[in-house]
Amino acid sequence: MKILIVEDEIELLNTTLEYLQKEEFICESAASYFEAEDKLITYKYDIVILDINLPDGNGLDLLNLIKEKAPEMGVLIVSAKNSLDDKLKGLDLGADDYITKPFHLAELNSRVNSLIRRKKFAGSKNIVFNEIEIDPEAITVTANNKTLDLTKKEYYLLLYFITNKNRVLTKEAIAEHLWGDNIDLVDNFDFIYTHMRNLRKKLKENGATDYLQTIYGLGYKFGE
């Protein structure tokens, strides 16, 4: 899952970034309103952790941008201890949850995971697609009750496909989601083919149907 952290307190930003990366999230950061605006216009994220008190702009305007551009994106707003009005405005504008400073990083992680389950998996703990089952907490995949030996990238590639089943995903979108925003600077995305081939092979070896489809000239699709 790909997260954008919008926070102008650099120490808190770096601490949050480091913590969530250890939790295996792909994380990007923005330390100002205009940096966040640029990233939100250019890239896609699953979750935005949004400090609404930014020195160079109103975070609630960013929330409006998110809801206009990508209403499916989850938003967790961060507010000061005494700013009840900002919390209520944020929730009224479509934020999914809020957390108040100062907060424990473990609580932030728990809220992020809860938000992902609500937005992506209808609140379910595990994600099931026919004979394939993913346990996001254990970071494991089973097919026909057999555990697959996947690399981290293969795991997140499968998770990305299943959460976007029956949608055509471009190589650029896949690379950006799994390797971060700056991957768009590489010359080509041929390395994705290797991960696709290995994932397909491991699924088939465990008796799973080959749901991965190559859409010529566009990208890939996962579905029946």
N, C-alpha and C positions, 0 to 999 in steps of 0.2 A: 504494500500500500504506500502511496506517495503523499507526503504531507508538506504543506507550506507553513512555516512558522513566521508570523509577522510580529516582531517585537523590537522596540527601540532601545531597551536596556541590554547592552551588548553582552554583559556577563550572564544575564539570565538567558538570552538568546543562545549563546554558545553552550551553556549547561544543558538547556532543553534539547538542543540539536544533538549533542553528544549522547544524552540519555536515550532518546528515541532511536538513534541510529544503532545503539547497542541492542535495542528491542527489535532490530531487523527491519525498521521502516526506512524507506528512501525519503530523505528529508532535504528540503530546500529552505532557504531563509531569506528574509527581507527585513532590513533594519529601519525602513522609512516608508511613508505612505506611497511615494512615487515609485520606489523600487518594487513594492508589493503590487501596485497597479500594473506596472510593466510586466511582471511575471504572470499575473492573473490574466492579462490580455493575451500573452504569448503561449503559456503552457497550461496543462491540465493537472489537477490534483484531486485526490480522493477526499482529503480533509484539509481544512485551513484552521490553524490555531491563530486567532486574530485578537491582538491587543487593540482595543478600540480607542485608547488614549495615546495617539501618535502626535509628535511635536509639529509635523509638517502637513497634517491633514486629519480628517475625521475618519476613524476606522469604520463607522457606520456607513459612510459613503462607499467604502470597499465592500461592505456587506451587500449593499444595493447592487454593486457591479457584479458580485458573485451570483446573486439570485437572478440577475438579468441574463448573464452569460452562461452559467452552468447551475441551474437550480438543483440538480442532483448532488452537487458537491456538499459535503458535510461541513458545518461551521461551528467551531467551539470558541466562543468569545472569552477573552480574558479581561477582567475589569478590576478597578481599584476597590479596596475594601468597602468604601462608603458610597459607591456610585450605583445605587439601586436603580435610578432612572435610566442609566445607560444599559444596565442589564435588561430591563423591561423593554426598552426601545429595541435592543438587539434581538430579543426573542420575538417581538412583534414584527420585526422586519424579516424574520425567517431563520435566525440562528437556531441551531439544534440543541445547544447546551451552553453553559457558562461555568467558568471557574474563577475564583477570586484570589487575588494576590494577598499575601504570599501563599503558595501552594506547595504540596509535596509532589515531587515528580512521579512517584508511584501512583498518586491519585490522578494526575494528568494522564498517565498511561492507561489507567483503568477506564477513564472517561473516553479516551480516544478509541479504545477497543470496543467499548459499549456502543459508541456512535457508529463505528464501522459495521458492527453486527446489525444495528437498526437500519442503516442506510443501504447496506449491500446484501445482507442476508436475512432480512425480515425478522431480526431478533434472534435467529437460531444460533446456537453455539457452534455446531458443525454445518458444513456446506455439503449437500448431497446432490450429485448429478448422476442419475441412474445408478450404475454399479460403482461409481467413484465417490469417495467421501474424504473431505478435507477437515482436519482438526486444526484451526488457526492457533490455538493456544499451545499445542504440542508441536506445531509445524510438521505435521505428518499427513501422508496421503495413503489411502488404501483403495484397492480395486478388487472387487470380489473377495473382500475380507483379507487380502494379502497386502502387507505393507510395501510400498514402493521405495526403493533406494534412490531418492532424488537429490541432486545438488540443490543449494539454496536458490540459484537462479531458475532451475527447472521447476522447483516448487512454486516460486512466485509467478513464473510464466503461466503455469497451469491455473493458479488462483486468479490471475488476471483474465485469462480466457473464460473461465467458468463464470466469473462475475460480469462478463460481457458476452455471454453466450449468444450465438446467432447474430452477432454484429461483426462486420468486417473491420479488422484492426490493421492499420498500416504498419510497416516495419518501423517507421519513424515513431509512431505512437507507442509501440511495444518497447523500443529502445529507450525512449524518454521515460516511460513509466518504471522500467526496471533498472536503469543506470543513471537516471537523473537528467536535469535540464541540459547540462553542457554536452551531452552525448550528441546533440544535433550538430556539433562542430566536426564530427568525423566525416571522412570521405565517402564511406558507404556503410551499409548495415548488413553486410554478408555474414557477419558473425552470428546473427540471429538464426540463420539456417542451421548451424551446428546444434544450437540449443533445441530447436524445433525437432530436428532429426532424433536427438537423444531422448527427448521427452516422448515422442511418438513410439520409439522402440521400447521404452520401459513400460508404457501403458499396454502395448500389444503383448509383451512378454508376460504380463500379469492377467491376460484375458480380457482386457478392456477393449471396447469398440474404438476404432480409430475415428475419433470425432474431429480431428484437426484437418481442415481443408485449406488448400492453397488457392487463393483467388488471383488468377493471373493478372499481373499489372497493378494490383491493388494491395494485397497483403494476405492475411490469414483470417479464417473464421473457425470457431469451435461450436459445433452443434450437430444435431441429427439431420 
